[in-house]
Structures are given as C-alpha cells and as structure tokens.
Amino acid sequence: MSKQLEVRVPDIGEFDNVPVIEVLVAVGDTVLAEQSLVTLESDKATMEVPAPAAGTLLSLEVALGDEVSEGSLIATLELAQEQEQAGAPAGGAAVEDQAPAQPAAAAMPSPEATPAPAPPAGDFDYDVLVLGSGPGGYTAAFRAADLGLKVALVERYEALGGVCLNVGCIPSKALLHAAAVIDEAEQMSRHGVVFSAPEIQVDPLRNWKDQVVGQLTGGIGGMAKRRGVTVLTGTGIFSDAHHMAVRTAEGEQQVSFRQAIIAAGSQAIKLPGFPWEDARMMDSTDALELQDIPASLLVVGGGIIGLEMASVYAALGAAVTVVELTDQLMPGADIDLVRPLQKRIESRYESICLQTRVTGIEAREDGLHASFEGEQSPDRSVFDRVLVSIGRAPNGHRIGAESAGVEVTERGFIPVDKQMRTNVPHIFAIGDIVGQPMLAHKATHEAKVAAEVCAGEKSFFDARVIPSVAYTDPEVAWAGLTENEARAQGIDIGVGKFPWAASGRALGNGRAEGHTKLLFDKSTHRIVGAGIVGTHAGDLIAEACLAIEMGAEVADIGLTIHPHPTLSETVGMAAEVFEGTVTDLYLPRKKN
C-alpha cells in the first residue's frame, strides 16, 4: 500500500492569513523533493512552500488568493517508492544540495577543433585584421597587439567601441542611473526626506549621456594609438579569405591580412509591417537618442533591453505600457527572480500585458495606433512613441563572409570551435555573431582566446558560467543553472534562499523586496547556479560566478566572512540556509 504525506505550511514567523500568490503545480503532477508547490506573500517577503519528499500530488488544498497560516494543509503527496523505503522526511524539511556544475554549452554547432596550422606564408598588410570595435573587437585587437602582432581594427562608427559603447550598454546605463536617482528621491520622500518634483531638462541629460560615451570611446581610441593598432573607419566586407574591402568616406580600400577576427556583432530586429519610416517608431538605438519624453510609450517585448528602457522612460515621466508575447517578463529567468520586479513596476507603469501580441501599428497624425490580440490587451491603443525590443539578429550575412569561405548559418550566426576558429582555420569569430548569449562580457573573454591563438598560444574558451544581468529597478541577475533548467535536465538540486526582508542593509536602503538564491548539487554540495533580485544584483552575482568556476562547496561560501552590514552578506546567508546553520532567519530544524 502506498504511503501518503500531508504537506503543511511551515513556521512563517509572526504572520497569519498570508495569501497564496502563485500555485506552481497541479493534481497528478510528479514532484521532486524540495520542488516548490505554492508561493506565499506577506507584506514583508515572499516564500515558497516546497515538497518535503518526491512523489505524486494526490490533492491540492489551496487555490490562488487563499489565505493560509502555519500548519495549514497545502497538499497531499503519494510518496515515490524510494522515499517509502527510506522513510518519509518531516514536513518542511530545509533545502539541500544540487548537481555538478556543467561547462556552458556551446550556443551553436561548432566545427571540429583543428590543430593550429602555421600562419599563411606571403606578404600581408597586417598580421591580424579585426572587424568590429565593440568590447570583443577592441579587446581582440589590443591583446593581439600586446602579443607583438601588427593589427588593423575596422569600425563603421567614427568612435571606437561598437554598438555597446556608442549606442548600447554604456549610454543605457547612464540613463538608468538618472532614472535610479529620480526613483530614490521619490522613495525617500516617504521617510521624511522630501524633494520637490524633478524638472527634466532633456538636452542637458542627453549631453551628459553623450559625454559619458565620449569619455570611454575617446579612451579606447587613445589606447589603440599607444598600442600601434591601425584604425580603419568604414564598413568592412570580405573580398576573399585574405582580403577585405573597407568602404570609407574617401572610397574603398583593399586590405590584406594573414589572420582575421570577426567581431561584427548584431543589430536590433525590426518587425516587418510596422511603419518604420515614422520617427516615432524606435528600436533600442533610437530610444537611447532621447529625442523627447513621450507622454505615452508602448514597449513591444518584455525582455531585458525593453524593460531597461521602460525603466528610463517611466522615471522620466512617460506612461509606459509593456506587451510581452510569452507568459512572463524576462523569459529565461526563474519566475521567483522576476516577481519582485514585476510587482514594483506594475504600480509604476500604465500596463503590463503578458501573452499578448501586437498585430499592427498604424501611424496617424494623433499618434501611433496599435492593435493587439491575446489575454491581456491594454486599455490604451494610441501612443506617442513605440519601442520595439524583441531581440537582436547577428550580422553574419552582412560582411561577405561567404566570399572568404566562412560558414554562416541561415540565421546569420558563424559556428566556431573552442579556440574561436571558424571552418576557415585562420579566420576567427567572437561575440554576438557566434551565438547566445549576446553579452559584452562573453565577447571580451572570447576575444582574448582568439587573439592568443592568432599569436600561437594554446588558449581555449572554457567558461563554466556566463552571468546575465537586467539593470532594471530592482536589478535581476543570474548565473549557471536556473531552477527551470535543472529540473528540465532531471538534476537533483537543493536551494538556499535568503530574503532581503531579513537583511539590515536592504532594510536601511528601503529596498527589502529582493532575495538571493543559490543552487547546489545534492551529491557534492557544490554550487551550480545562483539568482539575485534586488538593488545592485549585477554587482553581487560576481561572487557566485567565481564560486561556480572554482567548484566551491556550500561550506566554502557560508564560512567566508562577509562584511556587515552589506548586501553581499545575503550570498553567505543563502548558503547557510541550505546548510541549516543560518541564525538571521528561523527555519524549522532538519530531522534525520
């Protein structure tokens, strides 16, 4: 006869009648030990009630919106056979470990690694030609020059830095800082430090953003000059495997190279059928120009870039509507990381519509008229501006790569091996153009590998994790395996989660809505993933990245003394939650 187990609400402190804000399972589901069943939310924090053992869900006693207290019956489990034999664990067992960290999977099919051939013989203008001067491109050029190679750097913009520095990462972060200052001033008005309403002067704000960009791009230009890197300003197109036509303002220039590194990046995807000839339609580059502050803004796409720009324009005074095709904002991140962000912006934006599609936009004199289909169409249909942010497409088909014999996929990606070689051994590719994730910090590490291999060194790209960060408010950051990925792979993980409602520094900052989550391998106690939502999450995730790269165990993190009071403490305390040694929370004692 099968054994059944009741799942009840554990000790949740002094809280009673706490609402159920999410039901994560259904009757008949097979669940793992420590898999979350429901999410509760008090006025100070959220918490998930996990399954104390693996089994099948026989009944579910709560529904969305129900209120529960300590001891309330949540569900009944039919225990899995191995749990019956081992003996059922006690009702709110604390979290445990996870599965071994895996190297980051190749984003694309890669050519077989080939033995490094000798550099081609003959006379060439340059030892290495780098196409594109974004973070990946200029890093590759500078590293190759530092290793003694003669380098040319081809860039279409007048200033070095590519999309990231000129019209991407850097200008967006400058504007996000301005938005954060506005939001923090408003936040402090609730605590007795009252500022008058901000006066937004668009021209000085735009000029400051441009000065930040200019300072960085100018610095890169100076470093190129000091390293002896030749900068060719124009659009580069391969003529063959050893020549590139650089189309400059003065005409076309043919350049020969012994080896090449493609760092040509990506471009924003523009949905067909939209009135792109109208200046009120924007992609992310247009949005960063900050031509004006629209009274109303529609953001098509609830991913990282769309939500970052929504944060900027909402803080500056626009009524923002976000429309996302999938069932959650920031697809790919665990829902518990997204929830505090969504809760905050729901009260600040005019509307957030999930599982909704924009079927058309018509440009009229009174605004951009949008039509929708889906479960949550917004009330407003006319907008002063529309930002389309649904992802980026690689530039593989825009550089004449086929003329050099370089393989390019139908979508425009260039497959590479662990040394960043394409199928043409003396031509390398890095960054957005080789596949996901399209992140500058990934590109810079790939760049050094490519440059070092060009110089004859034995170098490989073998990062175990590549962190992702959304610089929204609050920030959302994650690295390694997510809970969704681990479960999809059938990996047995344990979770240590520390709520920022118990962090003195977060409370002192007036921003206690976040939490820090660490994922561990139950068999080795090694950390395999991490997620953080809260202010400065992007800075905090670096410790978890290092821990995963170093193969750190939970005790390594928990026994590391973190400074107090800081947000970084939450990383150590999340490890202590997993270990059952935390004293800054009360958790039910584990029973053997």
C-alpha positions as CSV (number, residue, x, y, z in Angstrom):
1,M,0.0,0.0,0.0
2,S,1.4,3.4,-1.0
3,K,2.4,5.9,1.7
4,Q,0.9,9.4,1.8
5,L,2.3,12.6,3.3
6,E,0.5,15.8,4.1
7,V,2.3,19.0,3.2
8,R,1.6,21.9,5.6
9,V,2.7,25.5,5.9
10,P,5.9,25.6,8.0
11,D,6.7,28.2,10.6
12,I,6.4,31.5,8.9
13,G,7.2,33.7,11.9
14,E,4.5,36.0,13.3
15,F,2.5,36.1,10.1
16,D,-1.1,34.8,9.8
17,N,-3.5,34.7,7.0
18,V,-0.8,35.0,4.3
19,P,-2.2,35.0,0.8
20,V,-1.3,32.4,-1.8
21,I,0.0,34.4,-4.8
22,E,1.0,31.5,-7.1
23,V,0.2,27.8,-7.4
24,L,3.1,26.1,-9.2
25,V,1.7,22.5,-9.5
26,A,-1.5,20.6,-10.3
27,V,-3.1,17.4,-9.0
28,G,-1.4,14.4,-10.7
29,D,2.0,16.2,-11.1
30,T,5.1,14.2,-10.2
31,V,7.2,16.5,-8.0
32,L,10.8,16.3,-6.7
33,A,11.9,16.7,-3.1
34,E,12.2,20.5,-2.3
35,Q,10.3,21.4,-5.5
36,S,8.1,24.5,-4.8
37,L,4.4,23.9,-4.7
38,V,3.0,27.3,-3.9
39,T,4.2,30.8,-3.2
40,L,3.1,32.9,-0.3
41,E,3.5,36.6,0.1
42,S,3.3,38.7,3.3
43,D,3.8,42.4,3.5
44,K,7.5,41.9,4.0
45,A,8.6,39.0,1.9
46,T,7.6,36.1,-0.3
47,M,8.3,32.4,0.4
48,E,7.7,29.1,-1.4
49,V,6.4,26.0,0.3
50,P,8.4,23.0,-1.0
51,A,7.5,19.4,-1.3
52,P,9.3,17.6,1.7
53,A,9.7,14.5,-0.5
54,A,9.4,13.2,-4.0
55,G,6.1,11.9,-5.1
56,T,2.8,12.4,-6.9
57,L,0.4,15.1,-6.0
58,L,-2.9,13.4,-4.9
59,S,-4.7,16.6,-3.8
60,L,-4.2,20.3,-3.7
61,E,-6.0,22.1,-0.8
62,V,-5.4,25.7,-1.7
63,A,-6.0,28.0,-4.7
64,L,-4.8,31.3,-5.9
65,G,-5.9,34.0,-3.4
66,D,-6.5,31.7,-0.5
67,E,-5.0,32.8,2.9
68,V,-3.0,30.3,5.0
69,S,-1.2,30.3,8.3
70,E,1.4,27.9,10.0
71,G,0.1,24.4,9.8
72,S,-2.5,25.0,7.0
73,L,-2.8,21.9,4.8
74,I,-1.4,22.6,1.3
75,A,-1.4,19.3,-0.4
76,T,-1.2,15.5,-0.1
77,L,1.6,13.5,-1.7
78,E,1.8,9.9,-2.6
79,L,5.4,9.1,-1.9
80,A,7.7,7.8,-4.5
81,Q,8.9,4.2,-3.9
82,E,12.4,5.1,-2.9
83,Q,11.0,7.6,-0.3
84,E,8.8,5.0,1.2
85,Q,11.8,2.7,1.6
86,A,14.0,5.4,3.1
87,G,11.2,6.8,5.4
88,A,9.3,10.0,4.7
89,P,11.1,13.2,5.8
90,A,9.5,15.6,8.2
91,G,7.0,18.2,6.8
92,G,9.0,21.4,6.0
93,A,12.4,20.0,5.5
94,A,15.1,22.6,4.8
95,V,16.9,22.7,1.5
96,E,19.8,20.5,0.3
97,D,22.4,20.3,-2.5
98,Q,22.4,20.1,-6.3
99,A,24.0,18.6,-9.5
100,P,27.6,19.1,-10.7
101,A,28.3,22.4,-12.5
102,Q,28.5,21.9,-16.2
103,P,30.5,24.0,-18.6
104,A,28.5,26.5,-20.6
105,A,27.0,24.6,-23.5
106,A,28.1,25.8,-27.0
107,A,25.4,28.1,-28.3
108,M,25.8,26.8,-31.8
109,P,27.0,23.7,-33.6
110,S,30.8,24.1,-33.8
111,P,33.3,23.0,-36.3
112,E,35.7,20.3,-35.1
113,A,38.7,21.8,-33.4
114,T,41.7,21.5,-35.8
115,P,45.4,21.5,-35.0
116,A,46.7,25.1,-35.3
117,P,48.1,25.5,-38.8
118,A,51.1,27.6,-39.4
119,P,50.2,31.2,-40.4
120,P,49.8,31.5,-44.2
121,A,53.0,32.5,-46.0
122,G,53.3,35.6,-48.0
123,D,53.3,39.4,-47.6
124,F,50.2,40.9,-45.9
125,D,49.4,44.4,-44.8
126,Y,48.5,43.1,-41.3
127,D,49.1,40.0,-39.2
128,V,45.6,40.3,-37.8
129,L,42.6,42.3,-39.0
130,V,39.7,42.7,-36.5
131,L,36.3,43.5,-38.0
132,G,34.3,45.5,-35.4
133,S,35.5,47.5,-32.4
134,G,32.9,46.7,-29.7
135,P,34.1,45.2,-26.4
136,G,35.1,42.0,-28.2
137,G,36.7,43.7,-31.1
138,Y,38.9,46.2,-29.3
139,T,39.9,43.6,-26.7
140,A,41.0,41.2,-29.5
141,A,42.9,44.0,-31.3
142,F,44.6,45.2,-28.1
143,R,45.5,41.7,-26.9
144,A,46.9,40.8,-30.3
145,A,49.0,44.0,-30.4
146,D,50.3,43.3,-26.9
147,L,51.5,39.9,-28.1
148,G,53.5,41.6,-30.8
149,L,51.3,41.3,-33.9
150,K,50.6,44.0,-36.4
151,V,46.9,44.8,-36.1
152,A,44.2,46.7,-38.0
153,L,40.8,47.4,-36.5
154,V,37.9,48.1,-38.8
155,E,35.0,50.1,-37.4
156,R,32.0,51.6,-39.1
157,Y,31.4,54.3,-36.4
158,E,33.6,57.4,-36.1
159,A,34.4,56.5,-32.5
160,L,35.6,53.1,-31.4
161,G,33.5,51.0,-29.0
162,G,30.9,49.5,-31.4
163,V,27.3,49.2,-30.5
164,C,27.9,48.6,-26.8
165,L,29.8,51.8,-26.1
166,N,28.2,54.1,-28.7
167,V,24.5,53.1,-28.7
168,G,24.1,50.2,-26.3
169,C,25.4,49.2,-22.8
170,I,27.1,52.4,-21.8
171,P,24.5,55.1,-22.8
172,S,21.7,53.0,-21.4
173,K,23.4,52.6,-18.0
174,A,24.0,56.4,-17.9
175,L,20.3,57.0,-18.4
176,L,19.4,54.2,-16.0
177,H,21.5,55.9,-13.3
178,A,19.5,59.1,-13.9
179,A,16.3,57.1,-13.5
180,A,17.6,55.5,-10.3
181,V,18.3,58.9,-8.8
182,I,14.8,60.0,-9.5
183,D,13.3,56.9,-8.0
184,E,15.4,57.1,-4.9
185,A,14.5,60.7,-4.3
186,E,10.8,59.7,-4.6
187,Q,11.4,56.7,-2.2
188,M,13.0,58.9,0.5
189,S,10.0,61.3,0.5
190,R,8.1,58.5,2.3
191,H,10.7,58.6,5.1
192,G,10.9,62.3,5.8
193,V,13.4,63.5,3.2
194,V,11.2,65.3,0.8
195,F,12.4,66.7,-2.5
196,S,10.4,68.8,-5.0
197,A,9.3,67.1,-8.2
198,P,12.2,66.8,-10.6
199,E,12.4,69.1,-13.6
200,I,13.6,67.0,-16.5
201,Q,15.8,69.0,-18.9
202,V,16.2,66.7,-21.9
203,D,19.0,68.5,-23.7
204,P,21.5,68.6,-20.7
205,L,20.6,65.0,-19.8
206,R,21.3,63.9,-23.3
207,N,24.5,65.8,-23.4
208,W,25.7,64.2,-20.1
209,K,24.9,60.8,-21.6
210,D,26.9,61.7,-24.7
211,Q,29.8,62.9,-22.6
212,V,30.0,59.6,-20.8
213,V,30.1,57.8,-24.1
214,G,32.7,60.2,-25.5
215,Q,35.0,59.8,-22.5
216,L,35.0,56.0,-22.9
217,T,35.3,55.9,-26.6
218,G,38.0,58.5,-26.6
219,G,39.9,56.5,-24.1
220,I,39.7,53.4,-26.3
221,G,41.0,55.4,-29.3
222,G,43.9,56.6,-27.2
223,M,44.8,53.0,-26.2
224,A,44.6,51.9,-29.8
225,K,47.1,54.6,-30.8
226,R,49.5,53.8,-28.0
227,R,49.5,50.2,-28.9
228,G,50.1,50.9,-32.6
229,V,46.8,49.5,-33.8
230,T,45.8,50.9,-37.2
231,V,42.1,52.1,-37.1
232,L,40.3,52.0,-40.4
233,T,36.9,53.8,-40.2
234,G,34.4,52.3,-42.6
235,T,32.4,49.2,-43.4
236,G,34.4,46.0,-43.9
237,I,33.4,43.3,-46.5
238,F,35.5,40.2,-47.2
239,S,36.7,40.0,-50.7
240,D,38.3,36.6,-50.2
241,A,40.0,34.6,-47.4
242,H,42.9,37.1,-47.1
243,H,41.5,40.4,-48.3
244,M,38.8,42.9,-47.1
245,A,37.3,45.8,-48.8
246,V,36.9,48.7,-46.4
247,R,34.4,51.2,-47.6
248,T,35.4,54.6,-46.2
249,A,34.2,58.1,-46.7
250,E,37.2,58.6,-49.1
251,G,36.4,55.5,-51.1
252,E,37.1,51.8,-51.0
253,Q,40.4,50.5,-49.6
254,Q,41.6,46.9,-50.1
255,V,43.5,45.5,-47.1
256,S,45.3,42.1,-46.9
257,F,45.6,40.1,-43.7
258,R,47.3,36.9,-42.5
259,Q,44.6,36.2,-40.0
260,A,41.2,37.8,-39.2
261,I,38.9,38.0,-36.2
262,I,35.3,38.7,-36.9
263,A,33.6,40.8,-34.2
264,A,30.8,42.3,-36.3
265,G,28.1,41.9,-33.6
266,S,24.4,42.1,-34.1
267,Q,21.5,44.5,-34.9
268,A,18.1,45.1,-33.4
269,I,15.3,43.1,-35.0
270,K,12.7,45.2,-36.7
271,L,9.3,43.6,-37.1
272,P,8.0,43.7,-40.7
273,G,4.8,45.5,-41.5
274,F,5.4,48.3,-38.9
275,P,5.7,51.9,-40.0
276,W,9.5,52.2,-39.5
277,E,9.6,55.3,-41.7
278,D,7.9,57.2,-38.9
279,A,10.3,58.8,-36.5
280,R,8.0,57.9,-33.6
281,M,8.9,54.2,-34.1
282,M,12.0,53.3,-32.2
283,D,14.5,50.4,-31.7
284,S,16.8,50.4,-28.8
285,T,19.3,52.7,-30.6
286,D,16.6,55.2,-31.3
287,A,15.4,55.1,-27.7
288,L,18.9,56.0,-26.4
289,E,18.9,59.1,-28.5
290,L,16.4,60.6,-26.1
291,Q,14.8,62.9,-28.6
292,D,12.0,63.7,-26.2
293,I,9.9,62.3,-23.3
294,P,6.7,61.0,-24.8
295,A,3.5,61.2,-22.8
296,S,2.8,57.6,-23.6
297,L,5.2,54.8,-24.7
298,L,4.4,51.3,-25.9
299,V,7.3,48.8,-25.3
300,V,6.9,45.7,-27.5
301,G,8.9,43.0,-25.8
302,G,9.4,42.3,-22.1
303,G,12.9,41.1,-22.2
304,I,16.0,42.8,-20.6
305,I,16.5,45.6,-23.1
306,G,12.8,46.5,-23.3
307,L,12.5,46.6,-19.5
308,E,15.6,48.6,-19.1
309,M,14.4,51.3,-21.5
310,A,10.9,51.2,-19.9
311,S,12.6,51.9,-16.6
312,V,14.3,55.0,-18.0
313,Y,11.2,56.5,-19.8
314,A,8.9,55.7,-16.8
315,A,11.2,57.5,-14.4
316,L,11.4,60.5,-16.8
317,G,7.6,60.8,-16.8
318,A,6.2,58.7,-19.7
319,A,3.2,56.5,-19.2
320,V,4.6,53.1,-20.1
321,T,2.8,50.0,-21.4
322,V,4.8,46.8,-21.8
323,V,3.5,44.0,-24.1
324,E,5.2,40.5,-23.9
325,L,4.2,37.5,-26.1
326,T,5.2,34.9,-23.5
327,D,3.6,34.2,-20.1
328,Q,6.3,36.1,-18.1
329,L,8.6,39.1,-18.3
330,M,12.2,38.3,-18.9
331,P,11.7,34.8,-20.4
332,G,14.6,32.5,-19.4
333,A,14.9,33.8,-15.8
334,D,13.3,31.9,-13.0
335,I,9.9,33.3,-12.2
336,D,10.8,34.0,-8.5
337,L,13.5,36.4,-9.7
338,V,11.2,38.3,-12.0
339,R,8.3,38.5,-9.5
340,P,9.7,41.3,-7.3
341,L,10.5,43.4,-10.4
342,Q,7.1,42.8,-11.8
343,K,5.3,43.7,-8.6
344,R,7.3,47.0,-8.4
345,I,6.7,48.1,-11.9
346,E,3.0,47.1,-12.0
347,S,2.3,50.1,-9.7
348,R,4.5,52.4,-11.8
349,Y,3.7,51.5,-15.3
350,E,0.3,52.1,-17.0
351,S,0.0,48.5,-18.0
352,I,1.9,45.2,-18.3
353,C,0.3,42.7,-20.7
354,L,1.6,39.1,-20.9
355,Q,0.7,36.5,-23.5
356,T,-0.3,39.4,-25.8
357,R,0.8,40.1,-29.4
358,V,0.9,43.5,-31.2
359,T,-0.8,42.7,-34.5
360,G,-0.3,46.0,-36.2
361,I,0.7,49.6,-35.8
362,E,-0.7,52.5,-37.9
363,A,0.9,55.9,-38.0
364,R,-1.6,58.7,-37.8
365,E,-1.2,62.4,-37.0
366,D,-2.5,62.0,-33.5
367,G,-0.2,59.1,-32.6
368,L,0.7,55.5,-33.3
369,H,-2.4,53.3,-33.3
370,A,-1.7,49.8,-32.1
371,S,-3.9,46.7,-32.3
372,F,-3.5,43.7,-30.0
373,E,-4.6,40.1,-29.6
374,G,-4.2,38.0,-26.5
375,E,-5.3,37.5,-22.9
376,Q,-4.4,41.0,-21.5
377,S,-4.7,43.6,-24.2
378,P,-4.1,47.1,-22.8
379,D,-6.8,49.7,-22.5
380,R,-4.8,52.3,-24.4
381,S,-4.4,51.9,-28.1
382,V,-2.8,55.2,-29.2
383,F,0.8,56.0,-28.2
384,D,3.2,58.9,-28.8
385,R,6.1,56.5,-29.3
386,V,6.6,52.8,-29.8
387,L,9.8,50.9,-28.8
388,V,10.2,47.5,-30.4
389,S,12.7,45.4,-28.4
390,I,12.2,41.7,-29.4
391,G,15.9,40.7,-29.6
392,R,18.9,41.1,-31.9
393,A,20.0,39.4,-35.1
394,P,23.7,38.6,-35.9
395,N,25.4,40.3,-38.8
396,G,26.8,37.2,-40.3
397,H,25.2,37.8,-43.7
398,R,26.3,41.5,-43.9
399,I,30.1,41.1,-44.0
400,G,30.7,39.0,-47.1
401,A,31.9,36.1,-45.0
402,E,30.9,33.6,-47.7
403,S,33.5,35.2,-50.0
404,A,36.1,34.1,-47.5
405,G,34.7,30.6,-47.4
406,V,33.4,31.1,-43.8
407,E,30.3,29.1,-42.9
408,V,27.3,31.2,-41.9
409,T,24.0,29.7,-40.7
410,E,20.7,30.6,-42.2
411,R,20.0,33.0,-39.2
412,G,23.4,34.7,-39.6
413,F,25.5,33.1,-36.9
414,I,29.0,31.9,-37.5
415,P,29.9,28.5,-35.9
416,V,33.2,28.3,-34.1
417,D,35.2,25.8,-32.0
418,K,36.7,26.3,-28.5
419,Q,39.5,28.3,-29.9
420,M,37.0,30.6,-31.7
421,R,38.1,29.3,-35.1
422,T,35.6,29.2,-38.0
423,N,35.7,26.5,-40.6
424,V,38.5,28.6,-42.2
425,P,41.4,28.0,-39.8
426,H,43.0,31.4,-40.0
427,I,39.7,33.3,-39.6
428,F,38.1,33.5,-36.1
429,A,34.8,34.9,-34.8
430,I,33.7,36.2,-31.4
431,G,30.8,37.9,-29.6
432,D,27.2,38.1,-30.7
433,I,27.9,36.7,-34.1
434,V,28.9,33.3,-32.8
435,G,25.7,32.7,-30.7
436,Q,23.9,33.2,-27.5
437,P,24.2,34.7,-25.0
438,M,24.8,38.1,-26.8
439,L,26.7,39.7,-24.0
440,A,29.7,42.0,-24.0
441,H,31.5,40.2,-21.1
442,K,31.3,37.0,-23.0
443,A,32.7,38.6,-26.1
444,T,35.8,40.1,-24.3
445,H,36.8,36.6,-23.0
446,E,36.3,35.1,-26.4
447,A,38.4,37.9,-27.8
448,K,41.4,37.2,-25.7
449,V,41.3,33.5,-26.7
450,A,41.1,34.4,-30.4
451,A,44.0,36.9,-30.2
452,E,46.2,34.5,-28.2
453,V,45.6,31.6,-30.7
454,C,46.5,34.1,-33.5
455,A,49.8,34.6,-31.7
456,G,50.4,30.9,-31.5
457,E,49.4,30.4,-27.8
458,K,47.4,27.4,-26.6
459,S,44.2,29.1,-25.4
460,F,40.6,27.9,-25.2
461,F,37.3,29.3,-24.2
462,D,36.1,27.1,-21.4
463,A,34.0,29.3,-19.1
464,R,31.6,27.3,-16.9
465,V,29.1,30.2,-16.5
466,I,28.3,33.4,-18.2
467,P,26.2,35.7,-16.0
468,S,23.1,37.6,-17.2
469,V,22.0,40.9,-15.7
470,A,19.0,43.1,-16.2
471,Y,19.8,46.6,-15.0
472,T,16.1,47.3,-14.1
473,D,14.9,48.5,-10.8
474,P,15.3,46.2,-8.9
475,E,18.1,44.5,-10.9
476,V,17.8,40.8,-11.8
477,A,21.0,38.7,-12.2
478,W,21.6,35.0,-12.6
479,A,24.4,32.6,-13.5
480,G,24.8,28.9,-14.0
481,L,21.8,26.7,-13.9
482,T,18.4,28.1,-13.3
483,E,15.8,26.0,-11.4
484,N,13.9,25.5,-14.6
485,E,17.0,24.3,-16.4
486,A,18.0,21.9,-13.6
487,R,14.5,20.3,-13.5
488,A,14.3,20.0,-17.3
489,Q,17.6,18.1,-17.1
490,G,16.4,15.9,-14.3
491,I,19.1,17.2,-12.0
492,D,18.6,16.8,-8.2
493,I,19.2,20.3,-6.8
494,G,18.8,22.0,-3.4
495,V,18.1,25.6,-3.0
496,G,19.3,28.1,-0.3
497,K,17.3,31.3,-0.5
498,F,17.7,34.3,1.8
499,P,15.0,37.0,1.7
500,W,16.2,40.6,1.8
501,A,13.5,41.4,4.2
502,A,15.9,39.9,6.8
503,S,18.9,42.0,5.6
504,G,19.7,45.0,7.7
505,R,21.4,46.8,4.8
506,A,18.4,46.2,2.5
507,L,16.0,47.5,5.1
508,G,18.2,50.5,5.7
509,N,18.2,51.2,2.0
510,G,14.4,51.0,2.0
511,R,14.6,48.2,-0.6
512,A,13.9,44.9,1.0
513,E,11.9,43.3,-1.8
514,G,14.7,41.2,-3.1
515,H,16.3,37.8,-2.4
516,T,19.4,35.8,-3.0
517,K,19.2,32.2,-4.2
518,L,21.9,29.7,-4.5
519,L,21.5,26.2,-6.2
520,F,23.6,23.3,-5.0
521,D,24.3,19.7,-6.2
522,K,22.9,17.4,-3.5
523,S,25.6,14.8,-4.1
524,T,28.6,17.1,-3.9
525,H,27.3,20.2,-2.1
526,R,28.9,22.3,-4.9
527,I,27.2,25.4,-6.2
528,V,25.9,25.1,-9.7
529,G,23.7,28.2,-10.1
530,A,22.6,31.5,-8.5
531,G,20.0,34.1,-8.9
532,I,19.7,37.5,-7.2
533,V,16.9,40.1,-7.5
534,G,17.4,43.5,-5.7
535,T,19.4,46.6,-5.9
536,H,23.0,46.0,-7.2
537,A,22.2,42.4,-8.0
538,G,24.5,42.8,-11.0
539,D,27.5,43.5,-8.7
540,L,26.6,40.8,-6.3
541,I,26.4,37.9,-8.8
542,A,30.1,38.0,-9.4
543,E,30.8,36.2,-6.2
544,A,28.6,33.3,-7.3
545,C,30.2,33.2,-10.7
546,L,33.7,32.8,-9.0
547,A,32.3,30.2,-6.7
548,I,31.0,28.1,-9.6
549,E,34.2,28.5,-11.6
550,M,36.2,27.4,-8.6
551,G,34.0,24.5,-7.7
552,A,33.2,25.9,-4.3
553,E,31.0,23.9,-1.9
554,V,28.3,25.4,0.2
555,A,30.5,25.5,3.3
556,D,33.2,27.5,1.4
557,I,30.6,30.2,0.8
558,G,28.9,30.0,4.2
559,L,32.1,30.1,6.1
560,T,33.5,33.0,4.2
561,I,33.2,36.1,6.4
562,H,31.2,38.7,4.6
563,P,31.3,42.3,5.8
564,H,28.3,43.5,7.8
565,P,26.0,45.2,7.2
566,T,26.1,44.7,3.4
567,L,24.0,43.1,0.7
568,S,26.9,40.7,0.0
569,E,26.0,39.0,3.3
570,T,22.9,37.6,1.6
571,V,25.1,35.4,-0.5
572,G,26.7,33.8,2.6
573,M,23.4,33.6,4.3
574,A,21.8,31.8,1.4
575,A,24.5,29.2,1.7
576,E,23.7,29.0,5.5
577,V,20.0,28.5,4.7
578,F,21.0,25.4,2.6
579,E,23.3,24.2,5.4
580,G,20.7,24.8,8.1
581,T,23.1,27.0,10.0
582,V,21.5,30.4,9.4
583,T,20.7,32.4,12.5
584,D,19.3,35.5,10.9
585,L,16.1,33.5,10.0
586,Y,14.1,31.0,11.9
587,L,13.8,27.8,9.9
588,P,12.3,24.5,11.1
589,R,15.1,22.2,12.3
590,K,16.0,19.4,10.0
591,K,15.1,16.0,11.3
592,N,17.3,13.0,10.5
